[in-house]
Structure formats: structure tokens, C-alpha cells
Amino acid sequence: MTEEKGVNRERPDLIKWFSELNKNSGNVAGGKGANLGEIYNIKIPVPPGFAITAQAYDYFIEKSRIKEKIKELLEKINYEDTDQLNNVTKEIRSLIENSPLPKEMEEEILEAYEILGTEDAELKNQPAYEMISKGPSIKEESFVAVRSSATMEDLAEASFAGQQETFLNVRGGKELLSKVKRCFSSLFTPRATYYRNQKGFKHEEASLSVIVQKMVDSDRSGVIFSKDPTLKRDDIIIEAVFGLGEGIVSGQITPDTYIVLKEEEVLKIKNKEIGTKKIAFTRDSSGKEEIVELKEEKSKQQALTDYEIKILAEIALKLEEHYQKPQDIEFAIEGGKIFIVQTRPITTIEKRMEVGLEKEIEGEVILKGLAASPGIASGNVRIIGEMEDLKKIIEGDILVTKMTNPDMVVTMKKCSAIVTDEGGLTAHASIVSREMGIPAIVGTEKATSILQDGEIITVNGFDGKIYRGKVSENVQKEIKPVTVTTRTKLKVLVDLPSFAERASKTNLKGVGLARLEGIIAESGKHPQYFLEKNDIGGYEGIIFNGLNEIAKYFEEIWVRTSDIRSDEFRELEGSPKEVEANPMLGMHGIRYSLKYPEILKAELNAMKRISDQGKKIGILAPQIISVEEVKKLKELVNQVGFNNAKIGIMIETPASVQIIKELCEEGVDFISFGTNDLTQYTLAVDRGNEEVQEIYNEMHPAILNQIEYVIKLCKEKGIETSVCGQAGSKKEMVKFLFDKGIDSLSLNADVASEIGEYVSELEKSTPQPQSPEEELEKSQEVVENRELTELQNPSSQDASQKEPQDTSQEESQNENPDEASGIQNPDQNSENSEENQKEGNQIENQDTKIENENNPNSVDIF
């Protein structure tokens, strides 16, 4: 041991295998490493790995002679000066990443990496080797996950979860060493640095371990809840799919669901629901994620054997007993070997429904689809094949049809539930049912052929199951008030005046989108009717009365001018009977309004009358593709004297994205993303077609790139940005939009409270924004240099790099798995973008093979 200037130069332990760690190893391996070591040592099958210790990080900083420089840089930060915080932390990260690792440290890391991927008899006494499955020597370097594990990650006073880097599918020694330094440097992201200061923690006391763990190439994967997360019962819930766990996490695959109950020390499979798993996520030889289509026979196979189901249930009970808390567990199965890749407390355990409800809903499940709108309802089936059949429906019936359309809105209001053959979570039936608070199940494929007209069924919109007979009392999802105050404006979506009061229970005062089509549908008459009858004043009165009903409960309303396609509302009186070959690309939206300006002026006059009553009105123009359309709209607004109107445009066509600069320069007050149509137009995918539903994805990089570009340019121009598509009510999209600087979110009433709390948590861990003038100046620089922008934005660098927390402490309940959205950052190089897009959803797929001596077919599997 030598000492220099009072510093102890004795070399610390640089590497610790999982076998050498436990729950008390947080100061050595951070929260994730301690948790992995803990479950490894209670004989839970964990993909093998090791921790590059927090002391190794300190050793690196010390040996590289950059410790004092980092301290000096940190001392000059004004934490409320966002630009300075960005620039200084960027300099610190660059300093760390450009400093060479000590030679002895490199050698130990590479030696451990080699052991992790080598099959050699003389190495079997190595600590982690018990976990490496038998087989020929591995010739290629192994794929590993490289994950940050901070020592301050799981303190009672604060949760630092998700604030540092993770990299998946890393292969090769050079790449591994590079990613280790990237993890080290991520201790000084703007968010993490700001958060430590805000919580009063000393930067010099913060260290970071890096976990290196084999990736599991799952042939099956899934999640286990050791207690039912929804109902107050002791059932173990297991969901499984073929391939990688992202299939479950992304929601693109309907998984198998198995319910297991322990009775008198014996595990019994209580129920099995086999999902139609049309696709599977896989990984090719280069580590790139692929989506493969499964043959029909394979898609309908049970993913897990009964034996595997019981083994997984046993593991879940063992983890729950060990941690003394119900656990949310992720598993992966490779070649018949089971691996547990994550366990954490169930965060919703205190919010479960009463047991009584679970007893009432037991019964014969006859059909299953996508749970599109929450709630439970029983009633008589009414099969709707043609519009004429709508006359059969009376109050309380259950509407069963191939797919709903806007013509059915008035009838849907009478129904106790909706069931469709086709469609996904953003289909018409789903959107309208959620607003009405009516339980809905879509995408059943065969409801109209299996169910019989007049038979009684129970629809469970919470889990997508349909039961024979009446097996439960009706339950409507409660609208909870938004109780948090956020910098990001929160608004609600309202289409139907008769449901405005329900939406107002959120306590939100603004409507981010009110579609006129709902008001038109309730009137029973198409706008063309009033033109033909020379009664445009009658049309204005209908629009005014509808908007006035909404305005009773809200202070500001953004109203979208009518957008009726020729295949919609065909049963309304006066509607054109000719249907275009491709209505979505035809005469609707702003182009229809400008062709029939009297209709548009009637709508504007109705809005103006609401504005004259003291309400704030924003005009939203749909399907904009040219500057000329905006000019003509503004001319009509001036003609009706609506001088205090805010003019907004929907960003729902790729054309509007491409010309956003010109649109802004023409002069608009705000824009709002219509993510549903933007996704359809960009991906050429019909959201209502169940054959292609699995590839309809509002988180597709092509969509995210467009959204990011528009937000940045609008911020440069000082134009308010919002979102009104259904994706704005989903946490993964909310996280992306928040990180990119969205000004407001329009939410479904039934999720407003939950999303509000989520936004509040995001804001608490993000530095306070600058003044509007400073933000504008910053945004101008951003648009000019997109690469520099990513480095200057304190949130965007982390947006795609969050992962679920591995720790067992109760504080991990603060971790939100939706941060692991796998969002691709369009401004990073393609290599990093690909890694970031996958990392959030694939960390559970880290793999290594483990033998099960009791049964060679055992399997382990988001």
C-alpha cells in the first residue's frame, strides 16, 4: 500500500460476481447489483453476471487524475441556469469518457467478460460459472447488457432510479469498455446532477457500479405477479408470449394468461386463457431486434407447459416470501431454461378492487378480445350487421358488430357495453366508449359469429373477457379528479355534450379537443341537409347548443372544425350517399370546409357566440396540407368578426410536418398533434384493421421524429404545442412528449388523474425551465443544430434510456416502468438510437442458460 498526498492507493476490489453480493451490497454494487446478487444467492435462476464495483469507479476517477477537475466544474454550477447545467455536465461526461481506464482495470473487466462467455472445465469454480449452461466452447463474443447501478439509487429520501445509462446487446471487449465509461459518465447527466443537488446529496459521495450480465435470447418470455395486481385475491397471475418480452411490454401481442392458486400447499392452475399471438419479437445474430409473423397453428399454441407454469408460480411465491412483499417479476426462457431477470414490489397492491367483485365475475369465458374501455356490464346481445339493425337496440343492450362507425354514436349511448370483431385500442369504438364510460372489448375476431342475438352476456372491459350469462353487477370506471399542479398544461378530451359533465369530474378547466362530429351525430342531421334546406342558421344553432353544453363545465375549449368522411354518418338525414373509393384520402377536413364555406362560417359563428359569453375558444383546423388553407381559414374567421379567436392547426399529415416552418410563419397560435391519423398516414396502416393492428404503432421512430421536429420548430417561433390523439393518454408517449418540451396534453377523462400524477413526478426530477425569452433563445439554437440540442436538453438524453428498476426496496415503487418506453432518439447516431430504442423494453431478455436437474424442460422468461 502506498500513499500520495494523503490518498490511500491500495487497489480496491474492481469486480464482484453475483455470488459475492447480497441485499447489503448497495455501497459496492448499487441497488440493481445488490438485488441481483440477493436473488442469485437464494438460488433463483438469474442470468450470470458481475458488477464493476463503485470502488472501481472511484479508482478510475482517482487514477485518471480528473477528480479535482470534476469537483471544480461542479462548484461553479448555478443549478437553476439550465444552459449552464447542460454545458457543465456535458463537459464532465466528456472528461470521463475521454479518460483511459487504468490498464489493470481494463484487464480485469475483459477477463470477467471472457469468463462470462466461455465454457471451459477448469473455470467451473469461478463464482458465476454455476449459471453457465453446458455446451461447446463459445467462439463468438457474448452479447451482454451493461447497466448502471448507482449507490444512491434506493435511498428512503429519494429515488434516483432510471437516471443513468443502460446498453443492451453489447458485444466485444472494445465495445464493452466504451459502454462502461458511458455508464460512469451518466452519473453526471443534467437530471441526475440537478436531482442530487435538489435533495442535498454531495456529488463527491455519489458513486456508480456497472452491471455486466449475459443477455437471454428468449424463445418465450413474460411476467408474473405473485398476487393479483387488480383484484384483492391471492391468485398468481402469469402472462407469456413467444420470443422476447417486449411483445408484452409494448402491448402489441395478446399474451397467454394463466391463473394459479395455492391450496393446501399444492399449486393448482385455476384458469388458462390462450392468446392469439400473431407475432413474436426476436433478436438476429447481430443483436438487432426483429418482428416475425407466426403461423396460425403456432400463434394459438399454449406458450408455457403446465409444468413450467407451476415452476414459475413457485419462484414467485419464493420471492414474495423472501421480500415480504408481493412481487412483479419478469422471466425469460431460453432452450428450456428459466431465468428471472427482474423482480420488484407490485406498485398497485393498495389500489386493488374488492374480493367480492372477483367472486361475482367468475364464470364461463366464451370470448376474449382487447380491453378497450374499462368497466363491467351485463345485457342482451344485439348483433348489428347493417345500419337498419340499430333500431333493434333498446336501453341496456350490448351492441355487437364487426366494427362501429360514427353513425352509431347515438345508439351507442343507449348500450351497456360494446363488443366488436375488429379494431384496436384507438379504433372508433374504443375512443367513444372510453368517453362515455361504457365497457368495450374490441378485436374479438368472431363475436358476431359466436354470440347469439338476444343471449345474455357479461362484458369485462378491464381484462377483455366475455362471460356467458350475467355473472357480475355493472361497474363503471370512476373518474378521479386531477389533484396535482403541473407546469405542463393538462386538458381533457370531450366529443359528446352529454358526457361533458362526466369529463368535468377531472377538475381540469380546459378542453384540448372537442370534435364537432359528436354534436352532429346527436342531432341526427348531416351538415349537407342544412345547405340543401337553405337553413344554415339551423346548423349554427345545433353547433352552438352542443358547444354551450360543454362550455358549462370548462373555461377554455379548443374546437376542431367538422371532419366528416363520406363513409361516416351515412344514416344521418341529408348525408351524401356516394362513398369515395378511399374516404380517408378524400373530401373531408379543412378541404371540405373550404369547399362549403357557409358550413364553416356557421361553425365559426357558433364558436364566436360561446366566446362572447366569456369562454376562451381555439379553432383547430384538421387535415391541413398547405399554407393556402390556413390563409383562407383566417379570411373566414375575419369575415365573421371572430377577432379574439386563437387559430390552431392539427398536425396529422406528413405534409403539415414538412411545411411546419411556413405554416408557423403564416401565423398560428398553436398546433396540436393528431397522433392517430399521423400514424396511419405515415405508416400506411389502418388502425381499425385487425389484420395489421400489431404494426400500428404511434411510438414508431418515423412518428417520433416528426413530433420532435415540429415541437422544436414551434418553440423557436413561440407557438404553443399540444397533443390531442389517443397516444397522449399513454405514459410512454407522455414521457417522450415531456422530454421534448410539449406545452400541453389533452387526456381521456378516465386516465387524467393518473397521467397528471405521472407528469408531476417527471417535473419533480427535471430542472425548472427558463423564462419564455430564455426558452425561445434556447429553442432557436436547437433548431439550427439538432445534435447540439440533444446535448443541451437535460431530459432528452435520458428519454430513451430508462429501464425498470431492479431493486427490492420499497422505494422502488416510485419507479415507473413506463419510463422504459424504448423511445428512439432521432438525433443520435444510428448505433446509439438502435440501442436506446431497444433497451427499455428488452432488459428483461438478458440471457444465460441454467440447468434444471429436476426437469430438463423447465423454462424461464415483459
N, C-alpha and C positions, 0 to 999 in steps of 0.2 A: 504494500500500500504506500502510495506517495501522496504528498500534499503540496499544493501550489496555491499561494495566496489564500490559505485557509480553506480551500475546497478539497473535499475528500475525493480522491481519484481512483478509489477501488472500484473495479468494474462490477456493476450490478448484474443480476440475472436478466439477460436480454430476452430469453424465450421461456415460456411456460406452456406445457401441454395441458389439455383439458383435465387430464388425470391429476394434475398438480394444483387445480383450482377448486374453489367452492364458493358458497354464497358470501363468505367473508373476504373474498379476494378482490373486492372493488378497488382498493388502492393500488393493486397490481395490474388487474386486467379490465378495470372499468365494469360498468353494470352488465353489459352484454356478456363479456368474458366470464364474469363471476357466475352468472346464471347458467351459461352453457356448461361450465365446469361442475356446477352443483348438480344438474340433472344427469350429466355423464357419470358422476360418481355414485348416483343412486341406481346405476345400471339401466338407465334409459338409453335406448339406441340413438345416439347423436352422430351426425356426420363428423368425422375426425377433424381435428384442427389444433391450432396452437395460438397463443397470444404473444405478440411482440409487446413486452410489458411497458407500463407507464414509466418505469425507471429507465427503460431503453430510450424512450422519447427524451427524458431529461438528460441522459447520457449523450445522445445525439446533439441536443441543443448546446450542451456544455462543450463537447469536443469540437463542434463546428465553430465555436467562439462567436456565436450570434446571440447569446442570451442577453448581454448588456445592450446590444443594438435593439432587440425586440422591446426590452424594458424602456429604453429611451423613446422609441416610437410610440409606445402605449401612453406614456406620460404626457404627450402633447395633444392627445385627442380631446376635442370638445364633442361629447357624445350626442349632443343634440344638433350637431352640424353633420347632416347626412353625407354630404360630399366628402368632407374631411374624413369621416369614419370609413367610408368606402375606400378612399385613396390610401389611408394609412394601413388598413388591414390588408389591402391588396399588396402593399409593399412588404408587409410581414410575411404573407403567404409566399410571395416570390422569393424572399430571402431564404425561407425554409426549403422550398422546392429546388432551389439552385445550389444548395449546400450539399456536398457529398456526404453520404453516410460513412461513419468510421469503417475501415476495412474489416475489422473483426466482427462488426455488427452485420455487415453485408454477408459475410461468410456464414454466420450462424443462421440468418434468415434463409439463405439459399440451401443450407444443409437441411434445415427443418422442412423446407418445401420439397426437397428431394425425397426425404423420408416419407412425407405425406403421400407421395405419388409412386413409391417404389414397393415392389413385392419381393422381398429378399428374406430368406430364412433367418439369417444372422441378425436381422433387425427386429425380430418379433418381440424382443424385450423392451423396445422403445416404448415410452409411456402411451403414445397414441396408437400404437400398432395393433392393439387388440381390435380396433374398429375397422381395419383394412381387410377387405374380403379376399378370399383365396383366388388365385388365378395366375396367368402368366405375367412375367415382368412387363411393366408399363413402359412402352417405348417412347410414347409421346408425353410431353409435359402435361401435367394435370390442370384441369380447369379449377379455379378456386374463387371464393368470394373473399374480398378484402374489405373489412368493415371497421369503422371507427367505434371505439368504446371508451367514452370519456369517464374519468374518475369522479366527476361531479354530476354524473348522469342521473342518479337516483336519490338525490338528497330530499329530505322531507320538506325543505323550504322551497325547493324549485325543481322543475323538470327540464333538463337540457336535451331530452330525447329528440332525435331527428335533426339535430343542428349540425352534425358533422357528416362527412362523406361515407359512401359505400360504393364499391365497384363489384360488379358481377362478371362471371365468365372471363376472369383474368388468367392468362396462360403464358408461361415463360418467365424465367428469372428476372430479366431486364424489366419486363412489364410489371412484375410484382414489386420490385424495388421502387419503381416510379410511383405506383399506386400507394405504397406505404407512405411515401413522403407527401403525397396529395392528402392522405388521411391526416397525417401530422399537421399539415398546414391548415386544414379545415377547422382546427381548434380556434382559428382567428378569422372565421367568416364574420362579416359585419354583424349578422344577427347574434351569433354566439358571443362575440365580444361585447356587444351592447347589453345583452341579457345578463352576462356576468357582472358587469358594472352596475346595472339596474338592481341586481339582487345583492350587491355589496360583497361579492367574492373577489379575492385578489387574483389577478391574472397569473402571477408567478406560482400560485398554488394549484393551478389547473394543469393537469397532465392528461395524456391520451394514450391508450393502448390500441393496438391494431389486431383484430382477429383475422386469422387466415384459416379458411375452412373449405374442405372439399365440396364441390358442387354436386348435387344429386341430380342425375339425369332421369327424372321420374317417368315411369310408364303409367303410374297412377298417383294421384295426389288428392289432398283435401283438408278439411278442418274437422275438429272435434270440439264439442262443448261438453264439459263434464257435468254441467247442469243445463237444462233447457234455458236459453237466454231470453225467451219470450214469455213463457208461462211458468208459474210458480209450481214446478214439479221436479222430481229428481231424475227424470229421463236423461240419458246421454244421447246427444244428437251428433251424428256423423254425416258429413256430406263428402262425396267423392266424384272425381271425373277421371277420364283417361288423360295421360300426358301431364304437363306441368300445372302447378297450382294456379297459374294466372287465369285459367279458364273459369274458376270460381270467383276469384277476386274481381275480375273485370265484369262479371255478370253476363258474359256472352254465352255461357253454357248453363243449361238447366241440369244440375248435378243429381246423382242418386242421393236420396236421404234415408238414413237408417236410424231408427229409434231403438235404443237398448235400455233395458231396465234391470236393475239388480234386485232379485227377490230371494231372500233366504240364502245369501251368499252365492247365488247362481245367476249368471248373466243370461238374460233372455232377449232375443230380438223381437221387439214388440210390433214393429211395423217397417216395411220397406217400400219406398216409392222410387221406381226406376225411371230416371230422367232420359229423355231422348237427346243424347249427347252427339250432336251432328258434327262437331269439330273437336280438335284437340290441339293444344299448344305443345310444340316440341322444340328441340334445340338441334341444329345441324352440327357437323363436325368442326365448324369454325366457331361455334358458340352462339351463332345468330339464331334468334327466335323465329320459328315458322308456325303457320297455322295449316293444319291438314284436315281435309274432309274425311269423315269416317263413313264406311259403307253402312247401309241401313241396318243390317244384321248386327254389326259391331256397335252401332250407336245405341241400340236398345238392350245391349248386354248389361248385366249387373257388374259394376266396376270392381267391387270387392267380394271375395268369398265370405261365407258366413263365419268361417274360422277367423279370417282377418278382421272382420267387424268386431268379434269378441276380444281379440288380442288388443285392438286399438282402444276398446272400451276399458279394458283392464289397465292399460297405460294411463288413460285419462283419470281413472279413479286413483291410481298410484300418485300421480302428480297433484291431484286435488288434496289428497291426504297429506302429502309432504308439505305443500304450501299452505294448507289450512284455508284455502280459498278455491271456489270454482274456477276452472281454467279454460281459456280459449287457446286451443292447441293447433298447430299446423303440422301436417305429416307428409312424407314423400315415400314412394315405393319404387325401388329400382331392382329389377331382376329377382323379385320375391323377397326383398329385404326391406324391413320397415325402419324408417328414420323419423325422429322427431326433430323438426328444425326450428320450432319456436313454441314457447308457452308463456302465457301472461294471464293476469286475472281478467275475468269477464267484467267489462265496464258497465254493463246494463243490468246487473243482477238485482239492483234495488228497484228497477223500473218494470219488473215483470208483471204480467196480468195475474189475477187471482186464479187459484187452482180450480175453483168452481167452473170457470169458463172452459178449462181444458176438459173437464168431465162431460160437460154438455156437448162438446164438439167431437167426441168420439163417435165413430160410425163408419159406414161403408163408403170408402172413397171410390167414386166411379169415374173421375176425370181429373186431370191436373193441367194447369197452364201457368202463365206468368202472373204473379200477383201485381196487378196494375193500380188498384186503388184500395186502401185498407178499409176493413170493416167486415161484418158478418151479417148475412141476411138470408131468410128463407122465403120461398114463394112458389107460385105456379110458373112452369116454363111456358114461354110463348116463342115458338120458332118463327122468325121473321125471314122469309125468303124473298118477298117482294114488298115494295112500299105499301101496297094495299093491305098487307097483313098487319100493319101498325094499328089498324082500327080494332084489332082483337085485344089489345093490351088495356087492362084496367089498373087502377091504383094498386101497387104492391106486387105486380107480376115481375118475373125475371125475364128480361129481354135476351134472347139467344139468337145470334145472327152470325153470318160469315164475317162481316166487318161493319161497324157503324159508319155513318156519314152525317154531315151536318143537318140533313133533313130530319134526322131522328131526334134532334135535341129536345123538342117539346115533349115527345113521347118518353124519352129517357128520364125526364123529371118525374114521371109517374112511377117509375120502376123502383123496386127494392134492390136490384142488382143487375149487372150487365155481364154477359159471357159471349165471347167471340171465338171463331175458328182461327182467325188470322190477326196479325198486328203485334206490335211490341209496346214497350213502355212509353213511347212517345206518339203512339197512334191516337187517332181522334177519340176513340172510346176511353183510352187511358186518361187523357188530358181532361176531358169533360167530366168524367166520373170523379176524378180527384177534386175538382172544383165543387161539384155537387155534394161530395161526401158520400157517394154511392159506392158500395163494394163492387169491384170489377176484376174479372180474370180474362186475359186475352191470350191469343196464340195457343188455344187448346187443340187445334188441328181438326177435331172431329166432334165438337159439341153439337152441331146441327144434325149430325147423323146418329149420334149415340143417345142424346136426350130426346124424350118424347114430349110432344105438345101436351100440356096440361099436368104433367107429373110434378110432384113437389121435390125440390132440391134445396140444399143449403150451400151457399157460396161463401167461402172464406177468403176474403181479399187480402188477408195478412200473409197467407202462405200459398195461395194459388190452388187450393184443393176444393173440389166439388163433391158433396156428400148426397147420398140418396136419402130422401125424406127430410123432415125437419129435425135437426139434431142440436140446435142451438137457438137461443133468443137473439134478436137482432142487436148488433153493436155498431155504432158509428164512431169513426175516429174523432177524438176530441181535438178541437182547435185550441192550441195553447198560446197565450199572449207572449209577445217578444218582450222580455224584461231587461235586456241589456241595451246600453247606449254605445253605438259604434261610429267611427269616423266614416266608414263606408255606408252610404245611404241604403237602407233596406226598404223595399216596397213589396206590394203584393200583386198577384195576377187576378184580375176579375173579368170574366166574359159575360156572365149572366146576371142581370139586375136582381133576379130573385134570390141569388146566393151572395149578394154583396154584404148583407148583414153577417152572414157566417164568416166571410173573409175578414170583416172588421174586428172580429174577436182576437185577431193577432195584435191589435193595438197599433198597427202601422197606419200612418196617415197619408201615405202616397200609393197610388196605383201605377205600377210601371208599365202595364199593358192592359187596356180594355179593348177587346175586339168588337167591332160593331156587328159582326155576323151573329153573335148570340142574341142581340137585341132584334135583329132582322128575323131570325128564326122564330123567336117568341111571338112576333107579330103575325106570322103566317103569310106574309106577302113579300114578294121579291121587289127590289128597287125598280125593276123594269115595269112593274104593274103601275106604279105611280106616274111614270113617264107616259105610258100609254093612256092612262085616265086623265092626264093633264092635271094631276093632283100632287105636285111636288111638295106643296105645303103639308100635305098629309104625311109624306115621308119624313119631312123635317120634324113633325110633331112626334112621330114614333121614336126617332133617334133621340130627341130631346127628353122625352119621358123616360126612356131607358137609362140615359146618362144621368138624369136627375135622380133616379133611384139609387144609382151608385154613389153620386155626389153627396147624398145624405150622410154617408159614413166616412168620407175622405176629404182631405184638403186639396190635394193635387191629383190630377188624372192625366196620364198620357194615353191619348185615344188614337188607335190605328184606324185610318180611313178604310172603308169597306174593301174586302179582298175575297170575292166570291168566284170560285172557278165554275165552269159550265157544267161540271159533273156534280156539283153540290146544290142543295136546296131545290132540286128539280120538282119537288112536290109543292113548293110554295106557289101561291096564286100569282100568275103573270110571269113565271120564270121561263126563259127560253128553253125550248125542247131539244134544240140541236146540241149535241155534245161533241166537242172538238176531239180530234184524234189523240191529242196529248194535252189535256186540260191544264196540267201543271205548267206547261210552257206556252199557254195561250193567252186569251184576253181576260186578264184579271189584274188585281193590284192597281198601282198608280196608272198603268196604261188604260185600264177600263175607266177609271175615274176621270182621266183627261179626255177620253173619247166622249164621255157623257158628263160634261161639266156641271149640268144642272143637279145631278145626283150628288156630286162632290160638294157643290156650294150649299146644298141642303144640309149635308153633314156638318160643314163648317159653320153654318148659321146656328145649328143646334148646339155645337160646342161653344160658340160665342155667347149664347144665352146662358149657358152654365157658367161661363167666365164672368158674365155680368152680375151673377149672384155672389161673386167674391171668391170663386174657386179658381185655382191655377190649372190651366189647360196646356198640354203639349200635344201637338199634332204629329203623328207618326205616319210617314208615307211608306207603304210596303212595295217591295219588288223594284226598287229604284235601280236603274242601269245607266242613267245619263244625267248630266248637269242640266240639260234642257228640261227634263221632267221637274227638277227642283225649281227652276225659274218659273215654269208655268204654274206650279203649285203656289208659289209665293204671290204670283199675279192674282190668282183666285182668292187667296187669303186677303189681299189688299182690297179686292173688289167688294168683299162682304164687310169690310171695315173691322176685321179682327186684328187690330193693331198690337194688342198685348199678348198675342199667341206666341208660344215657343215653337219653333219649327224643328222637327226631328226627322231623321230618315232611318229606315230599317236597313241593317247590313245583313242581307240574307242571300245575296247573289255574288258570285265571284267578281262580276263586273263592278259592283259597288266597292269592292275591296281594291280593285286595280285602279280606280279613279278617285279614291278617297281624298287625295290631296286637292283635286279640282272641286270636288263636292264641298269640302271644307272652305275653300276659297270663295265659293259662290255664296256662302253664308248660311250656316245652320247652327242651331243652338245645342243640339245633342244628337247622338246616334245611339241605336240600340241593336244589339246582335240578335238576330233570329236564328238560333243555332240549329233548329230543326231543318229549315229549308236550306240554310247554308251547307249543312252536311249532305243533304240529298243532292243538291246541285253540284257540289264538288266531287262527291264520291260516285255519283250516278247510281245511287241506291235508293229504292223506295222503302221508306221506314215502315210502311204498312204491309209489306210483302214478307210473310214469314219464311219464305224460301231463302231470302237474303238478309234476314233480320240479324244474323250473327255478325255480318260485316258492316252493319250500320253503326258507326262509332263517332260520336261527337268529340272524342279525345284523339282522333286521328291527327298525326302531325300536320297534315295539309290544312286541317281546320284550325289547329292551334297557331300555326304560322300566320294565317290570315288575321286571326283575332289579335295576336300580338302586334302585328304591323299596324293595324288600324288604331289600336289604343295608343301606341307611341306617337303616331302622327297627329291624332286628335289632341293629345296632351300638349304637343308642340303648338297647336293652334288654339288652345284654351277651350276646347269643346268637350262637353260632358259626355262620358261614356257609360253605357249600361248594357244589360243583357236581359232579354225577355223570353228566350227559349227555355224549354223544359230543363236543359242541362244546367241552367243557373241554380237549380234546386238540388244539384248533386255536389257532394263535398269535393270530389276530385276536380271538377270544373271550377268550383268556388275557389279552391286553393290556387289553381292556375291563374284565374282572373285577378285574385287578390295580389298575387306576386307581380303581375304585370301592371297593376295600378288602376284597375277598374274603379269608377266613381260610385256606381250604384248597382244593386242586384234586385231583380224582380223575382219573387218567390211564390211557389204554391203555398196556400194558406196552411196546409196540413204539416209542412216542414219548416215554416218560417221561424218558429221558436228554436228549433234545433240548429238550423243554419245560422241564426243570429248568435247563438252561443259559440258556434264554431268560429265565426268571423271575429267575435270578441277575443277568443283565445289567440287567433292569428295576430291580431293587432297588439295584444299584450307582449308578444315576443318579437315585435318589429319596432324599430326606432320611429319616433314621432316624425311625420312628414314635415317638409319645409313649408314656408308660406307659398301661396299661389304663384307669386312672382318668381320665387326661387325654384319652385317646381317647374314652371314654364321654361325658365332658362336651362334647367337640367334636361328637360324633355327635348329642347332644341338640339342640344349636344347629342342626345340619344339617337335621334332620327338621322343625324349626319354620320354617326359612327356606331353601327349596331353592335359591333364587337366590344367596343369600349363601354357601351351601355350595360352590357351584361355584367361587366366587372364592377360598374358603379352602382348597380341596383342591389341593395342589401338583401333582397329576398329572392331575386330570380335565380341566383346561382344555386340556391338550395332547393328550388321548387321541384326539380325532378329527381332529387337525390335523397328523399326521405324514405325511411323504411320502418316497418313495425318494430316496436321495442322488444328486446329480448328479456328484460329484467323481470324479476319476480316480485319486487317490492310493490307495495300498494300504490306508490306514486306513479307507477307505470300506467295506471288507469287514466292518467292525464294525456297519455299518448293517443293520438287519433290515427287509426290505421288508414284513414282516407288521405293522410299526407303521403302515403305510399302509392301515389296515383300513377307512377310511371310516366309522367309527362315529359315529352321530348322538348329540349331547349333548342329552338331553331337557330340560335346564334352561336352555338358551339360547333366545333368541328365534328365531322360525321362520326368519328370513332366515339367521342365522348357522348354525343347525342344518343347514339345507339345504346351505349351502356346505361345512360341515365334513364332512357325510356323503359328499359327492362328492369332496372334494379329494384324499384319499389315493389313490383309485383312478383319478382322471381326469387327473392332471397330465401323463400321457403323451399326452393328447389335445390339447395346446396346438397351435393350428394356424395355418399360413400356407401359401400355395401357392408352389411352386417349379417352374420350368420345367426340363424335361429336353430339351435340344436334340437328343439322340441318339434319343429315342423319346418321342413325345407321350403314350404310355400308361403311362409309369413311375408307380409308386405308392409312397408311403411310409406306414408305420403305427406293450396288459398283460395 
